[in-house]
Amino acid sequence: MSDYTPDHPEQEETKKKGNLNLRINLFFFSTFIIFCVIIIRLAILQFVEGPTLSEMASSNIVKDVPLPPIRGTIYDAAGVKLAFSTPTQSLYFTLMKDYSEKNGSKNRPEAEQIAQRLLEVFDKYGDPNGEKMTKQDIIDAMDLDYKKYSGYSPRRIKMGLTNKEIAYFSEHKSDFPGIAIEEESVRNYDPDTVAVQTIGYIRTFSGSKSLSKYKGIDETQRKVDVVNDPGLLYTEPEFVGFDGLELMYQDELRGQNGYKKVPINPRNMPEGVDEIVPPVKGNNIYSTINKEVQLASEKAITDQLSWLHSNAVSGRTHPNATTGFAVAMEVKTGNVVAMASMPDYDPNIWQTGSVTPDNWKKIQNIYMNGTIRSFNPGKKGDHPESVVLLGSTQKPLSVLLALNEGLITPNTYYQDRGAAYFGKEGHQARVQNSGGHVYGSMDPARAIEKSSNAFMVDMIGSRLYNKYKDQSISKWDEYMTKFGLGVLTESGLPGEWKGRKEYTNIKQAGSTLSAMAYASFGQQGKYTTLQLAQYTAMLANEGKRMKPQLVSKISDENGNIVKTFKPEVLNTVQFPKSYWDVIRRGMKSEVSAFGDFPYAFARKTGTSTQQVGHQLVDNGVFIAYAPRENPVLAVAVMIPEGGFGSQSAAPVARKIFDAYDKVCGLDGVPKGNTNTDTNKTDSTAGNN
């Protein structure tokens, strides 16, 4: 018999429940312990290790700090440097602490102490003839309150360090935390001041946002993730083109930024440099401007203005003739070989991106390009603008218009009695020839040669009105536009002016008939010197309006050609050959300055009269092209307040032709420094 006795069923159930409760209690206890460990660990992460881990995470942020590229060179047509960049050493300061008034005021005295020490070094070792900095200038450059730069961005303190300054800072680098010497470039311009308004100048990017180009770039860059390539970013302290070719070819000249990859700590301060990507130098621009011809043009204007102040023209001297403008343009190519706006100035004053108040006072009335824009050389209302009425230089086009409209024929004869009348009977207006001259019987060619205002009014202005009535304004404008007057020349130069079509202001003219009468002899349209040169070239090549070319080619830093520019015809006007022959025969007015000119040439003098303030002034205007039968060069000259164009503007044009003949040759053979007397023909060839 077995001794085994099974448990009672109730006892077995009780035993099972006890085991279950034990396991449940162990589970909850274990869970409690685990949660306690997690909470304690989180607390340690949050309050003990948190700042360290946060700083470690932040130190992984890398910022791209741009390195400005070296700007490309602008050459003249012969390869002479007109605008170029040279290396210079600059002192930069990177904030190693927060010196701002908001969060770092306690560190501010330290920054001021650094500024004072820098000032002492600049005063002791800097260029004694250079511009002196003040302590406040240095503090402003530091940008301690982040008005211009982020905390990690280096601030330029001074450009153009001397060798002594470089040596001192190199030896005492540990004494100036955050100080570094960087090589960059400074823009230089030909000291002979060659076509300075055409070449243009540079300014800082931040100071150039008044221009739509840079305003648009700035707005685009402010949009998140729009610009992903740091090499394309514009930033301080980069310089950019602000006018002329510097602005027109900014994208080509600029090159591409390099950049430094800089790790940033939680205070937005730098921690070394991870990587440097060097900048790419900008492309080089070869302008069509010929330095030798350009300087001759500038000197010719300056000398002529001086001459007008002491020699009588139109019966008196002209002391108020203080400005002059000239453009020389090749007939077949459209290349602009000279573009003179005088007086000019030294654009090297813009090297720092701005000018001093004293320099601005000197240049404010002359820094703009008067050959393409309208500006006043002095107090408004005291002098005519740089853009004046065409005067009699309008007459070749007036005759072409009349021939094409059937108002006259090449053989039409007119009896010039010295004056013409138009308007209602009893209220007629009278227009007389210059000096009241009576020229008698004439055909259209002689009307151009003698500059007959009476012919223009009676045979062209009045007849055009009689044919088209109120629509005559539109018809006149159609011809002006085809010849590039009142529209852009499409040279591409920034800020080019379209001119002023005064014939469209019927109220000012008094009537449509009056507008047409005065327009016919050049008293109803103000156009730029470049427009006038383009128009002259169009007369020379019989109807082809050439685009004025200011650049012949673009090359990279290794001399490889990136782009070339070929002659471009903007539009063509088709007239019978006989009409062009009339114009060529008529453009032979007597000009004493060309008495011994060795080429037969076509020319037209002009004297436009306009009211300035309470008096009438005469402006000298002159156009010409040479040689007459195979035109090579077209020249236009304007001398505001200079008197008769034949005496004020024509002598300037003669010197420009001579300079071009010397350098390039009007017959294809450069004359160099040889005596041009050996190339002269009969002196009458230049006048007939």
DAURSUL-V112944 format. One record per backbone hydrogen bond with DSSP energy under -0.5 kcal/mol. CO is the residue of the C=O (numbers start at 1). NH is the residue of the N-H. If there is no record, write none. Layout:
<<CO/NH> <CO/NH>>
//
This chain:
<<8/11> <8/12> <9/13> <10/14> <11/15> <12/16> <13/17> <14/18> <15/19> <16/20> <17/21> <18/22> <19/23> <20/24> <21/25> <22/26> <23/27> <24/28> <25/29> <26/30> <27/31> <28/32> <29/33> <30/34> <31/35> <32/36> <33/37> <34/38> <35/39> <36/40> <37/41> <38/42> <39/43> <40/44> <41/45> <42/46> <43/47> <43/48> <44/48> <44/49> <44/50> <45/50> <49/53> <50/54> <51/55> <52/56> <53/57> <54/58> <55/59> <57/60> <58/61> <61/264> <63/65> <63/262> <64/66> <65/260> <66/68> <67/258> <69/71> <70/282> <73/75> <73/285> <74/82> <74/83> <75/287> <76/79> <80/76> <82/190> <83/74> <84/188> <86/186> <88/184> <89/161> <90/92> <90/182> <91/157> <91/158> <92/180> <93/155> <97/99> <100/104> <104/107> <104/108> <105/108> <107/110> <107/111> <108/112> <109/113> <110/114> <111/115> <112/116> <113/117> <114/118> <115/119> <116/120> <117/121> <118/122> <119/123> <120/124> <121/125> <122/126> <127/130> <134/138> <135/139> <136/140> <137/141> <138/142> <139/143> <139/144> <140/143> <143/146> <150/153> <151/95> <155/93> <155/157> <158/91> <162/166> <163/167> <164/168> <165/169> <166/170> <167/171> <168/172> <170/173> <172/175> <173/176> <176/179> <178/94> <180/92> <180/182> <182/90> <184/88> <186/86> <188/84> <190/193> <193/195> <195/198> <195/199> <196/200> <198/245> <199/246> <201/242> <201/243> <203/240> <205/208> <206/209> <208/211> <211/215> <212/216> <213/217> <214/218> <215/219> <216/220> <217/221> <218/222> <220/223> <223/226> <226/228> <228/230> <229/232> <230/233> <231/257> <235/238> <238/205> <240/203> <243/246> <243/247> <244/247> <244/248> <245/249> <247/250> <249/253> <250/254> <251/255> <252/283> <253/72> <256/280> <258/67> <259/277> <260/65> <260/262> <261/263> <261/274> <261/275> <262/63> <263/271> <264/61> <265/268> <269/265> <275/261> <276/278> <277/259> <279/281> <280/256> <284/555> <285/75> <285/287> <286/552> <286/553> <289/77> <289/291> <290/294> <291/295> <292/296> <293/297> <294/298> <295/299> <296/300> <297/301> <298/302> <299/303> <300/304> <301/305> <302/306> <303/307> <304/308> <305/309> <306/310> <307/310> <307/311> <308/318> <313/316> <316/313> <318/321> <320/322> <324/342> <325/638> <326/340> <327/636> <328/337> <328/338> <329/634> <330/334> <334/549> <335/330> <335/337> <337/290> <338/328> <339/341> <340/326> <340/342> <342/324> <345/347> <346/349> <347/350> <348/351> <350/353> <353/204> <356/360> <357/361> <358/362> <359/363> <360/364> <363/366> <363/367> <368/370> <369/372> <369/373> <371/530> <372/497> <373/375> <375/386> <379/382> <379/383> <383/381> <384/377> <386/388> <388/527> <390/393> <391/394> <392/395> <394/397> <394/398> <395/399> <396/400> <397/401> <398/402> <399/403> <400/404> <401/405> <402/407> <402/408> <403/406> <409/412> <414/416> <414/442> <415/417> <416/440> <418/433> <420/431> <422/429> <424/427> <429/422> <431/420> <433/436> <434/437> <437/439> <440/416> <442/414> <443/447> <444/448> <445/449> <446/450> <447/451> <447/452> <451/453> <452/456> <453/457> <454/458> <455/459> <455/460> <456/460> <456/461> <457/462> <460/464> <461/465> <462/466> <463/467> <464/468> <465/469> <468/471> <469/472> <470/473> <471/475> <472/476> <473/477> <474/478> <475/479> <476/480> <477/481> <478/482> <479/483> <480/485> <481/484> <484/486> <489/548> <493/496> <500/502> <500/526> <501/504> <502/505> <504/506> <505/509> <506/510> <511/515> <512/516> <513/517> <514/518> <515/519> <516/520> <517/521> <518/521> <518/523> <519/522> <522/391> <524/503> <525/390> <525/527> <526/500> <527/388> <528/532> <529/533> <530/534> <531/535> <532/536> <533/537> <534/538> <535/539> <536/540> <537/541> <538/543> <539/542> <543/545> <543/573> <544/546> <545/570> <545/571> <548/550> <549/336> <550/288> <552/565> <553/286> <554/562> <554/563> <555/284> <556/559> <560/556> <563/554> <568/547> <568/570> <571/545> <572/574> <573/575> <576/579> <576/580> <577/581> <578/582> <579/583> <580/584> <581/585> <582/586> <583/587> <586/588> <587/603> <591/594> <592/595> <594/597> <600/627> <600/628> <602/625> <603/589> <604/623> <606/621> <608/619> <610/617> <612/614> <612/615> <615/612> <617/610> <618/643> <619/608> <620/639> <621/606> <622/637> <623/604> <624/635> <625/602> <626/632> <626/633> <632/331> <633/626> <634/329> <635/624> <636/327> <637/622> <638/325> <639/620> <639/642> <644/647> <644/648> <645/649> <645/650> <649/652> <649/653> <650/654> <651/655> <652/656> <653/657> <654/658> <655/659> <656/660> <657/661> <658/662> <659/663> <660/664> <660/665> <661/671> <662/672> <665/668> <668/670> <671/674> <674/676> <675/678> <676/679> <677/680> <682/685> <683/686> <684/687> <684/688>>
//
